Amino acid sequence: MNNELINSLVSIVSFFNRTDRDRAFVKVAGINLEATSFQLFVTIGRMQPTNVSDLANMLGKSHSSVSRQIDKLEQKKLVETRDSEKDARIRTVELSKQGQEITEVINQTRLKEVDAVLSKWTDDEKQQLVADLEHLANTLNEIK
């Protein structure tokens, strides 16, 4: 059973980490965002306010790579950065107003896609899935 659990988790993570899916999703959502920046952009929206180091750790990328992508997102006015109040060496990152608007489009598009693939599930099945995923997320967050 443990192998099946790990395989399922890897499948879910892989689904969200595939850049080919990101390209298709960006196209469906009708947003002007490079697929290479998509995961970073979405992660900023979920973690904000955050910083370059935390983002690099979360995404498994180098600090310099994430920093360069953040610079590109900032040039497009999708994120805003500032020096941390606690440590000027740390750059804090948040979505701009325009970035928040794009995040709303992304969220609505994702909801439509999920609703479509879960259309044959009952409300009870969906509710149970949410409860199980929340329980799993909370349990995994206990790992240090």
N, C-alpha and C positions, 0 to 999 in steps of 0.2 A: 504493500500500500504506500509506503514512503516513496518508492521510486515513481509511482503514478502521480503522487502529489507534486514532487519536484518537477516531473515532466510537464504537468499542467501549468505550474507556475512559470517555468521557462517558456512555454508556448505563449502565455499571456504577455510576459515581458517582451518576448520577441515580436509579438504583434505590434506593440507600441513603439518598438525601437527600429523598425524597418524604414529606411529612407524612401524606398519605392512606395510604400503606403503613405508616407508623409507627402510625397509629391502628388499622389492621387488625391489625398485629402485636401491639400491646399487648393488644388484645381476645383474640386467639388465645392469647397467653401467660398471660392471666388475671392481669395485674399491675395495680396501682393506680398508674398513672403517666400524667401528661398527655402527649399526643403532642408538644406543644411543648417539653417537657423531655427527651423520650426521647433525641434525638441527643446532647444535652449529657451526660446521665447515662451513656450508653454510651461516649462519648468519655472521660469522667473515668475510667471503669473500665479503659479501654485504656491511658491515659496516666499513671495515678497513680503516685506523687504528682505533681501538676501545679499550675498556677496559673491565675488568671483571664486574664491576658494571653495565655498560650499557648493556652488554650481558645478565646478570642475570635479569635485568629489562625487557628487550625485550622478553626473553624466559620464564619469570615467574618462574625462578628457584632461589635457594639460591646462594649467592655469593660463598660459599665454594664448592658447587656442581659444579658450572661452573668452578671454579678455578682448581678443581681436573681433570675435563675433559680437560681443556686447558693443564694441565701438561701432560696428556696422549697424546694429539695431538702433543705437543712439543717433547715428547720422540720419537714419530714416524716421527719427522722432517717435520710435515705438517704445523706447525705454528712457529712463532718466537715471543718471548716476550722480553720486555726491560722495565726498569723503565721510567716513564714519565719524560720528560724534565721539566715540570712545577711542578710536585709533585712526589717525589720518592716513596710514598706510593701507587701510582697508577701504575698498570702494563699494558702497552700497548701491544696489540696483533695484529699481521698481519700474513697473509699466507706466508709461505716460497715459494721458487721456486717450490718445489715438490707439495706443497699445491695448488699453482696457476695452475699447470698442471692438477691436479685432478679436480679442479674447472672447467677447460675447458671441461674435459670429462663429468662432471655432466651437464654443460650447453648444450653441444651438445646432450646428451641423453635426457634431458628435452625437447629440441626443437623438436627432433624426435617424442617424445611421444605426445607433443601438436599438432604438424603438423598432426599426425595420427588421433587424435580425432577430429580435426577441418577440416579434409579433405573435408567434404561436405559443409563447409562454403565458401562463396564467399570472394574474396579479400576485397570487400567493407564492408562486415560484420565483417571481422577480423579487418580492419582498424577502424571501428566504435567502436568495443570492446576496442581496445587499447586507443582510444581517450576518451571513457567513463571511463575506469579504471584510466587513468592518471588524468582526471578531479576529480574523486572520491578520489584518493590518495592525490591530492593537497588540496582538500576541507577538508579531514580528518586531514591533517597535520596542519590545522589552529586551531584545537581544542587544548586548553592548558590544 
